[in-house]
Amino acid sequence: MVTEVLAGLSCRPDGVYVDGTLGLGGHAEAILVASSPSGRLVGLDQDRAALHKAAQRLHPFGSRALLIHSCYSHLAEVLAELQIGSVAGILLDLGISTDQLQVSGRGFSFGGEEPLDMRMNPDAQEITAADLLNEKPEAELNRLFWELGEERWARRIARRVVQVRQQIPLRTTAQLVELIRQAVPVPSRRIHPATRVFQALRLAVNQELEKLAAFIPQAIAALEPQGRLVIIAYHSLEDRIVKQAFIRAEQNGLLKRVHKKPLVPQPEEVKRNPSARSAKLRVAARLAA
Ligand SMILES: C[S@@+](CC[C@H](N)C(=O)[O-])C[C@H]1O[C@@H](n2cnc3c(N)ncnc32)[C@H](O)[C@@H]1O
């Protein structure tokens, strides 16, 4: 949703922008082009591999792009260290990148046989998906799959996890996919039966909802008057956090929502990139305090 992101950020040539989820640098590159010749971009990613790839892509922009290995929930700290008082726009494009899914080998994808890791920042995180699966009580696994995955067969899958791990510890994505197949009586025709459990585990391992909730007030505080906050969510729980935070900030006179309803991708974009199908983009503008 590059066009919608650029329109939402309303980039200008001397603005300072933050991309809190740099990924492979696609949005960051578009922001740097749209804010030429002297706009600057601070790009954050908690995954070193992503940061490394984005650095190669953004090399032509020289010192206009500053890339930092950090979690977006540390935004206030990062900007204070850089002595940046306020910024013209901030973007979050939540979820995982295609590289994390397809080549990271960290168990985000249910297609192959990978370790059940799912940590986006293995340097700073200790708990893996395998740890959760092998150690959490059945009731907690049930809650995790139900609440974070909205998985209707959560109870059956949690029970099967406990049965299997009593025989052999869960180590690989293939083991997990196989036990989900065994536990789910009527597989969905629309999505792979493991989709929701993988999503729930990824959200839990990386504490994604908690980080998002901690980020939004910092982002609002960092924006200059009229500065824009753009967030793309792919999951109803994430989108709910963004929606409610924007409404609360509007009630408190801090933000004005630019669109009341979220923007969704055009059908051609979904055809080109099916993983964009559930994207919801919300934009708000900072009001003078
Ligand atoms: C969907 S991708 C972003 C794609 C990017 N917009 C692009 O154009 O290539 C999400 C990225 O956000 C990163 N990420 C997720 N949670 C993060 C967090 N809490 N702090 C920093 N980066 C995070 C992931 O590592 C991943 O690289």
The ligand as a Tripos MOL2 file, in Angstrom:
@<TRIPOS>MOLECULE
LIG
   27    29     1     0     0
SMALL
NO_CHARGES

@<TRIPOS>ATOM
      1 C1          5.8340   -6.3250    7.1290 C.3       1 LIG1
      2 S1          7.5250   -6.1020    7.4300 S.3       1 LIG1
      3 C2          7.7990   -4.4680    6.8970 C.3       1 LIG1
      4 C3          8.0140   -4.3590    5.4130 C.3       1 LIG1
      5 C4          8.4760   -2.9920    5.0000 C.3       1 LIG1
      6 N1          7.4350   -2.0000    5.1820 N.3       1 LIG1
      7 C5          8.9610   -2.9800    3.5700 C.2       1 LIG1
      8 O1          8.5210   -2.1370    2.7970 O.co2     1 LIG1
      9 O2          9.8210   -3.8170    3.2210 O.co2     1 LIG1
     10 C6          7.6090   -5.9290    9.1630 C.3       1 LIG1
     11 C7          8.9960   -5.7090    9.7020 C.3       1 LIG1
     12 O3          8.8220   -5.1610   11.0030 O.3       1 LIG1
     13 C8          9.7740   -5.7110   11.8650 C.3       1 LIG1
     14 N2          9.2480   -5.6250   13.2150 N.ar      1 LIG1
     15 C9          8.2180   -6.3050   13.7490 C.ar      1 LIG1
     16 N3          8.0210   -5.9560   15.0120 N.ar      1 LIG1
     17 C10         8.9470   -5.0020   15.2930 C.ar      1 LIG1
     18 C11         9.2490   -4.2350   16.4490 C.ar      1 LIG1
     19 N4          8.5610   -4.3820   17.5850 N.pl3     1 LIG1
     20 N5         10.2490   -3.3280   16.3780 N.ar      1 LIG1
     21 C12        10.9610   -3.1690   15.2240 C.ar      1 LIG1
     22 N6         10.7320   -3.8950   14.1000 N.ar      1 LIG1
     23 C13         9.7310   -4.7910   14.1390 C.ar      1 LIG1
     24 C14         9.9680   -7.1190   11.3880 C.3       1 LIG1
     25 O4         11.2350   -7.5980   11.7930 O.3       1 LIG1
     26 C15         9.8450   -6.9480    9.8620 C.3       1 LIG1
     27 O5         11.1000   -6.7710    9.2880 O.3       1 LIG1
@<TRIPOS>BOND
     1     1     2 1
     2     2     3 1
     3     2    10 1
     4     3     4 1
     5     4     5 1
     6     5     6 1
     7     5     7 1
     8     7     8 2
     9     7     9 1
    10    10    11 1
    11    11    12 1
    12    11    26 1
    13    12    13 1
    14    13    14 1
    15    13    24 1
    16    14    15 ar
    17    14    23 ar
    18    15    16 ar
    19    16    17 ar
    20    17    18 ar
    21    17    23 ar
    22    18    19 1
    23    18    20 ar
    24    20    21 ar
    25    21    22 ar
    26    22    23 ar
    27    24    25 1
    28    24    26 1
    29    26    27 1
@<TRIPOS>SUBSTRUCTURE
     1 LIG1         1 GROUP 0 **** ****
